[in-house]
Amino acid sequence: MDDQELNFAREILQGRSAREVSDDEVLREAERLLSGWMNGQLRMERPKLYDHYALLLSALLRKVASLEARVAELEEGEES
């Protein structure tokens, strides 16, 4: 395990703005970081980890909304 504490959002964004990073990339990197943190392989800046959950939650909310729209379209197609 590296002794360096990683900043959750900074690791995901890599110097880009949140608008420049796709939701899929946010979700993939968040899963990698959180899994590493929970398994004791990565150290995270704990206050920052909680502060930057907004990045992950925003991506998840957009993904859920997209999936809900797709399900609604499929259900409408079945009713026709």
RODO-2510 file (C-alpha; in nm, 4 decimals, decimal comma):
residues 80
     n   res          X          Y          Z
     1     m     0,0000     0,0000     0,0000
     2     d     0,1245     0,3449    -0,0900
     3     d     0,1440     0,5857     0,2051
     4     q     0,0272     0,8758    -0,0117
     5     e    -0,3295     0,9857     0,0621
     6     l    -0,5234     1,0311    -0,2596
     7     n    -0,7801     1,3027    -0,3202
     8     f    -1,0931     1,1280    -0,4519
     9     a    -1,2106     1,3921    -0,6994
    10     r    -0,8624     1,4958    -0,8100
    11     e    -0,7784     1,1336    -0,8967
    12     i    -1,0933     1,1019    -1,1068
    13     l    -1,0765     1,4415    -1,2761
    14     q    -0,7009     1,4398    -1,3486
    15     g    -0,6935     1,8191    -1,3875
    16     r    -1,0087     1,8341    -1,6032
    17     s    -1,3376     1,9992    -1,5160
    18     a    -1,6255     1,7733    -1,4132
    19     r    -1,7984     1,8507    -1,7445
    20     e    -1,5041     1,7034    -1,9355
    21     v    -1,5220     1,3621    -1,7677
    22     s    -1,7882     1,1159    -1,8818
    23     d    -2,0188     0,9557    -1,6293
    24     d    -1,8857     0,6134    -1,7302
    25     e    -1,5307     0,7242    -1,6500
    26     v    -1,6391     0,8739    -1,3170
    27     l    -1,8156     0,5502    -1,2225
    28     r    -1,5246     0,3302    -1,3336
    29     e    -1,2631     0,5358    -1,1495
    30     a    -1,4805     0,5781    -0,8395
    31     e    -1,5271     0,2018    -0,8223
    32     r    -1,1515     0,1498    -0,8565
    33     l    -1,0694     0,4055    -0,5881
    34     l    -1,3389     0,3013    -0,3427
    35     s    -1,2583    -0,0688    -0,3854
    36     g    -0,8899     0,0004    -0,3277
    37     w    -0,9731     0,2112    -0,0230
    38     m    -1,2065    -0,0520     0,1281
    39     n    -0,9504    -0,3289     0,0642
    40     g    -0,6758    -0,1272     0,2318
    41     q    -0,4743    -0,0923    -0,0905
    42     l    -0,5239     0,2843    -0,1216
    43     r    -0,5276     0,5633     0,1311
    44     m    -0,7743     0,8419     0,0723
    45     e    -0,7922     1,1918     0,2200
    46     r    -1,0840     1,1115     0,4446
    47     p    -1,2425     1,4566     0,4701
    48     k    -1,2046     1,4973     0,0938
    49     l    -1,3544     1,1554     0,0265
    50     y    -1,6788     1,2632     0,1892
    51     d    -1,6727     1,6111     0,0339
    52     h    -1,6332     1,4745    -0,3174
    53     y    -1,9051     1,2115    -0,3129
    54     a    -2,1069     1,4689    -0,5118
    55     l    -1,9037     1,3814    -0,8217
    56     l    -1,9954     1,0136    -0,7939
    57     l    -2,3560     1,0766    -0,6912
    58     s    -2,4124     1,3133    -0,9840
    59     a    -2,2846     1,0511    -1,2292
    60     l    -2,5023     0,7833    -1,0697
    61     l    -2,8118     1,0033    -1,0782
    62     r    -2,7609     1,0824    -1,4471
    63     k    -2,7041     0,7128    -1,5229
    64     v    -3,0216     0,6128    -1,3357
    65     a    -3,2248     0,8790    -1,5168
    66     s    -3,0904     0,7551    -1,8516
    67     l    -3,1730     0,3943    -1,7667
    68     e    -3,5212     0,4887    -1,6479
    69     a    -3,5851     0,6679    -1,9780
    70     r    -3,4680     0,3616    -2,1728
    71     v    -3,6917     0,1306    -1,9685
    72     a    -3,9890     0,3626    -2,0241
    73     e    -3,9237     0,3556    -2,4010
    74     l    -3,9065    -0,0247    -2,3982
    75     e    -4,2258    -0,0508    -2,1965
    76     e    -4,4044     0,1859    -2,4354
    77     g    -4,2886    -0,0293    -2,7273
    78     e    -4,4334    -0,3418    -2,5650
    79     e    -4,7716    -0,1755    -2,5162
    80     s    -4,8032    -0,0853    -2,8846
***
